[in-house]
């Protein structure tokens, strides 16, 4: 990556990392502030291509934000339920694990939605996103039933609703 003029995303990340450094060190000594600034600057520069640029960021209005909060709540609920399911599988005397993989398709328009779904699946205990290829997702699960439930997951529809809301918002603002 070449040195170039940095945008606001870079500087927000730099100051966020530096503030985090100050919080975890709990010190305002000059040397620690300088080391923190240097490390924050290096990390921001090194990871600059991973940041969302202004044109890549989704436009969020209040309704879309509420949909995302609902998505996050349902994800936490799904994670908790999956934890209990995995515990029940592991503690069962016969350990009825029947690992399986399933491929399904979700036609999301934005890569961010695909990444959110893939990471949500992987965060849920007992399931793992093995591959995301265009609109196809390959999921591995401890039981075939769990893998098939991911296809009917409520979170799939919620991500679609968020995308639709953002698309309407961008058309209205254009």
N, C-alpha and C positions, 0 to 999 in steps of 0.2 A: 504494500500500500504506500502510495506516495504522500509526501507532505502536501497538504493543500489547505485552503481556507476552510475552517471547520464551521459547521452550521450549529444551530441552537440545540439540536439533539445531542451533539457531542458535548457541549458545555453543560447541559443539564445532567448528563451522565457523569461528567467529571465532578461537578459540585455535589452530586448525590453520593458518589463514592467517597469523596473527601469528607463529607459530613458523616458518613458511616464510619470512616476511619477515626475521626475525632471522637465519635460516640463510643466505639469499642476500646479505644486507647484511654479515654477519659482524661486526656492530658492536653494542655495548651502549650507545652514546651516547644520552643522554636524548632529544635531538631526533629521532633515527631511530626510537627505540622509540615515541615519540608519533605520528610520521607513520605508522609501520607499524600501530599500533593504530587510528588514525583510518581508514586505508584498509581495514583488515580489517573494521572495524565497518561501514563503508559497503558493502563488497562483500557481507558477510553479510546486511545489511538489504536491499540491492537484489535479491539472488538468493534471498531467503528462500522465495519461493513455489516454487522449483525443488528444494528439499531434500526428501528423504524424511522424512515424519513418522513418528512411532513406530508408528501404526496402519497405515501403508503399507509398512513394512519387512517383507521376508519373514522368516519364522521359520527360522533355520538351525540345524540340529543337525549333529553331526559327519558323518553320512552325506551329508547335503545339501551340506555344505561340500566333502567329497571329490568329489562329483559335479560341483560347480562348478569345482574344481581340474582335474578331468579335462576338462571343457568348455574351460577356458582353455588347457590343453595341446594339445588337438586343434585349437583355433583357431589357435594359433601354428604348428602343423604345416601346417594348411591355408593359412595366409598364406605360409609358406616355399615350399610347392609351387606356389602361384599365382604367386609371384615368378618362379620358374624358367619357368613356362609363359608368362608375359608376355614375359620375356626371349627365349625361343625364338621367340615370334610376331614380336617386333619385329626380331630379328636374322635371321630367315628371309629369303632373297632375294626371295621372292614376297610376303612379308608376308601370310599367309593369314588376314586379319582379316575376320570376317563378323559384324559387330555385330548383336545381337538382343536383344529384350525378351521376357520371359516373365512370365506372371501365374500365381501359385499360391496355394493357401490352406493355412494352418496354424491350426487352432483352439486357440490359446493362451487360457487364462482370464485371465492377468495381463498388464497392459500392459508390465510390466518384461520379461517374456519376449519380447514383440514387439519392444521397443526393443533388447534384447540381440541378437536375431537380425538385425534390420535393420542395426545397427551392425557386427555381425560380417561380414555380407555386404559392406558398404561398406569395411570395413578390408581385406578380401581383394582384392589387386590384380587388376584386370581386371573386377571386378563392382561394381555400384552399386545400392543400393536407391533406387528412384525414388519409390515411393509405398507407404505402409502404410495400408490402409483396412479397418478392422475386422479380419477374419481374412485379408484378401487382401494379398499382397505383389507389387509389380511390380519386377522386377529387369532391369537392363541389363548386358550383358556383352560383352566383346570378340568372343567367338564364341558362336554359338547352343549349341554343345555345353557350354560352361562355364555358360551360363544354365540349361540343363536339369539339369546336375549339382547345382546349388544345391538343386533340389527334392528330390533324393535324399541330400542332405548329412547326414552322421552327426550334425552339431551340432543339427539339428532334433529328432532323437530324444532327444538328451541334455538339451535344454531341457525337453522333455516329461517326462522322468524327474525332473528337478529339481522341476518343478511338482507332479507326483504325490506326490513325497516331502514337499514342503512342505504339500500339502493333507492328507496323512495326519497329519502332525505337528500341524497346527492342529486337526484333528478330535480327536486324542488329548488335546490340552491343553484342549479345550473341555468 
